[in-house]
Amino acid sequence: MCTCLRLWNVLVPTSLYPWQDSLWQSLAGRSQQAHAYLLHGPAGSGKRALAEHFAQFLLCKAPVAQQPCHQCAACKLYAADTHPDLARLEPLEEGKGILIASVRELVAKILQTSQQGGRKVVIVEPAEAMTTGSANALLKSLEEPAGATVFLLISHQFSFLLPTIKSRCVLQVCPLPNAEQSVQWLQSQQPELSLEQCQTLLALAAGSPLKAQQLLGVDVLAMREQVVTGVKQLFKQQSSASDLAVAWAKMPQELLFDWFAQWAQLALRYKMTEDETQLGLADMAVVLQHVAPRVPLESLLATQDWILEHRQKVLRRVPLRADLLLEGLLLRWQALLPR
């Protein structure tokens, strides 16, 4: 059973996932460790678990076969989440930005001598949550860290990061596992699921088994059924955009915008190719096949642009009223079909 650390009321594994073996070898096997790493890749690829395992390895006094020993005082302090030379820089509230005051407090701490006489390690997640001011406040420490400090930055939205942050780090891509690995891991964690259910969950989670497991916890299959039914009712004028927006207001907006962005892309693809094998999950395939040929290309492109623009606002946590945002989305979607 893997060891876990509780952060943000979520259990974060401190051991590696099966698909991270080669990635770990490339990090642990370096002849000399860098002073700053930027672990980036899709959400749900296991970057936080990798960073935590790396942090324990860097702090360990007696690593064995490129792994932390789990026996030394440093490993025991890490396991108890009381290691004095490990710092985590995160938003004060989940989903908010990392404040410049938090960065300054961190910088003051790492200027102090290591209490255990070894490395100091700083985990920053998500790195893109740093404001311009807080990112700039960290730059000098990233470029010339005090003592033997190692920064482990984690990014789920690589394009949101300042170039000055990227240039000061060793960039390490953390990809998702392949389809076979994803299914195997998800079935090992949720043996009650059928193969078809696992494949559907993975499709809804953009291939991430970790995200698929999280979605299972919010009953995503029932949520998906409700949304697909609502879209069909919208096109048949059996439900209004405003009524559906109110009904969906408490659903995860990021998830809804992911689905609509995917549907817009699939509709565009079908309009250009008429390839019936590229219509995504079966629940919306007939709808997309019906809509795409009837909508002018420019209308589909404009709708996709609007969805992607507002999806970025959702990802950046721009404060927007959920019901109004969703109503705008549904009105645009409804307008695709001519009356």
N, C-alpha and C positions, 0 to 999 in steps of 0.2 A: 504494500500500500504506500502511495506516495505521501510525503510530508507536505503540509500546506501552511501558508501564512495568511492571516486574515487582514485584508486591506479593503477599505470602502465597503465593509460588510460583505465582502466576497472572498471566498477561499482561493488563494493563488498558490498553485503547486510550486514547490521549490526544487522539484526534480524535473528532468526533461521529459518531453513527449517523444514517442517513438520516432516521429519523422524528423527530429532535430539532431540525430546522432552525428551525421556528417557535418552539420553546421557547428555543433559543439567542438568537434575535433579541429576545425579550422580556427576556432577562437582559443581553446585551451592549449592547442599545440604550437602557438606562436612562441618564437624564441625570446621575444621581448614584448611585453604588453604595452599597448598605446595608452595615452593619458585620457583619451576620450573616444567612445564608440557611439555610433548612432544606429540603433537597431530599428529598421523600418520595414514595413510591409503591410499587407491587409490586416484589418482588425480580425482577431480570432485565429491568428497564426501561431500564437503561443509566445509572443515576444516578452511578455512580463515574466513568465516562468523561466525563460532563457536568461533574462537579466538578473532575476533573483538567484538562479543557480550560479551564474557567472560571479555575482557579488560574493556569494559564499565561498566560491573557489578562490577568488582574489584575496579574501580575508583569512582563509585557512592557513594555519601555521605549518601543516604537514600534509600537503596534497598527496594522494596516492593514485597512480595511474591516470593522471590528468582529471582527478575528481577530488572534491573536498573530502577530508577524512571522516568527518562527522564525530570525531572523538576529542579533538583539541579544545582548549578553552574558547577559542574564537568561534569554532563551529557551534559549541553549546550556547554561547551568547547569541549567535545568529538565530539558532533554532528557537530561542526564547524571545526573539525580537527585541533584544536589549543590547545589541552590539554598539558600543559608543562611537565607533568609527564608521558606521553606516548611516547615511542620511538619505531621506526620500523627499524630493521636491515635487509636490503635487498641488492642485488647486485646493483652496480651503474648503470649497464646496464642490461636490461632483458636478461636472459639466460647466464649471466656471473657469475663468482665466487664472494663470499663475501670476501673482502680484509682485511688483518690484520689491516691496518690503520683504516678501518671503525670500527672494533671491539674495537680498542684502544680508539677511539673517543667516542664510546658508553660507555665503562667502565669508562672513565673520567666523563662522564655526570651523570651516576647513582651513582657515589660517592658523588655527591652534594646532599644537603638537598632537600626533596620534597617541591616543591613550593606551593602545595595545602594542605600540612600537612597530607597527607594520603599515600596510596601506590604509588609506581612507577611501571609501567608495560612496559615490552619490548616484542615486537612481532618479531620473527625471521623467515623469510620465503624466500626461502626454506632452511631449516637447512643444508641439504646436499650440499648446494652451498658454505658452508664454506670450505676454504682450510685447510690443516692440521695445518698450522701456525695460521690461524684465529680461528680455533676451539680450539686449545691449549690456545690461548690468552683469550678465554672466560671461560675456565674451572674453574678458581678460583672464578670468579663472579658467576658462576652457583652453585658452591659448597657452597660458603659463600657470598650470595648477600648483598650488602650494604643496610642498612635500611630495609624497608618493600618492597623490590623489588620482583616482580613476573615475571619470564620469561615464555613466551608462544612460544615454538618452533613448527614449522609446517614442517612436512616431507612428501613428496610424494614418496620418495625412501628410505625406512627405512634401507635397507641393506647397503646403502652408508655411513651411519653415523658411526663415531668412537664409539667404546664401551664405552669410557670414557664420551662421551656426553650422551649416553643413560642411563648410570648408575647414573647420577646426576639428572635425571628427573623422575617425575611420568609419566609412559607411558599410554597413552589413545588412544585406537584404535577407528578410526572414519570410520565405514563401509559405504558402499553404501546402499541406500534404496533397498527394495525388488522390484521385477518386477512390482507388482501392484502399489506400491507407485510411482515408477518411471514414469509409464505411466500416472497416474493421474496427477502428477505434470507437466509433459511435456505438456499434453493436456490443462491444466489450463493456461499455459504460451503461448502456440501456438495453439489456438482453431481451426485454419484453417487446421491443420494436421489431416489426417485420423488415425485410430487406427493402420493400417498396416504401415503407414509412421512413426508413433511414435515407433513402435516395431523395424523397420529397423534401425532407427537412434540410438536407444538404443543398438541394437546389434553392430553397428559400434562404439559406444562409450563405449563398454565394460560394459554396464549396468548403466552408469552414466547419469542421466538426465541433469545435469549441462553441462557436456561435449557434450551431444547430442544437447543442445541448441547452444553451441558454434560452433559445426560442421555445424549446419544449417546455420549459418552466413557466412560460407565459401563455401556454396553450395556443401556439401560433397556428396550428392546423385549423382550429375552430375560427380563429381570427381571419385567416386567409379565406375560408369558406364564406364568412360574413361579408368580407370586402368584395369578393368576386360576385356574390349574389347581388350586392348593392350596385356594382357597375352594370350588371345585366339589367337590373330594374331601372337604372338611370337611362339607359339607351331605349328601353321600352316605355319610358315616361311613367313608370309605376312608382318611382320615388323621385324626390327633388334633391338637387345638390345641397341645399341648406339643411334638409332633414338628415341626409347621410353624413354631412360634415359634423353635425351635432352628435350623431350616434358614434362617430369615429374619433371624436376629439380627444379621448383619453388613450387611444392607441398610440404606440410609438411612432412619431412622425417620420423618423429616419427610415423605419421599415416601410411605411406606406409610400414614401417618395422613392425608395429603392424599387418597389414593385411597379409603380407607374412609369418610372424611368426605363425599366426593363421592358415594359409593355410597349412604350413608344418606340424603343429601339427594335423590338421584334416586329412591330407593325411596319416600320421603315424597311427592314430587311425583306419581309414578305412582299411588300409592294414592289421592291426592286427585283426580286428573284423568283417569287411565287413558289418557293421551296417549302413544302408543307412539313418537312422534317425539322425545320428551324423555327418552330412557333412556341418553344418553351414548354412549360407544364401544360398538361391536357386541360386543366380547369378553365384556361382563358384562350385556348387555341382556336376554338370556333368563333369566339368574339373577334379576335384579331384578324382571322381569315375573312370575316364579314366586313370589318371596318376598313382595313387597309386599302382595298381596291376602290372604295367609294370616296376616299379623302384625297384632295389635291396634295401633291408632294410638299408644296410650300407650307401648307397648314400643318402637316405632320412635323416638319422641321421646326416651325415656329413653336408648336406645342412642346416638342422635345427640348428646345432651348429654354423655354419658360420653366419646365420641370427641373432641368439641371441647374438653372440659376437659383431657384428657390430651394433645391436640395442642398446647395452649398450654404445657404443661410441657415437651414436646419442643422447641418453639420457644424457650423460655426456658432451654434447656440444663440443666433440673433433672436431677441425677444419678440415673438409674433404670436398673435392669438390663434390658437390651433384651429378653432372652428372657421374663422375667416380665411385662413390660409388654405384649409382643405376645401372650403366652398369655392375659392378661386380655382383650385386644381380641378375640381369636378365640373365646374362650368366650362372650363377650357376643354376638358375631355368630352363633355356632352356636345359641345359645339362642333366636334369633328364630323359628326354624322349630319348630313343635310336633312332638313325637315321635309 
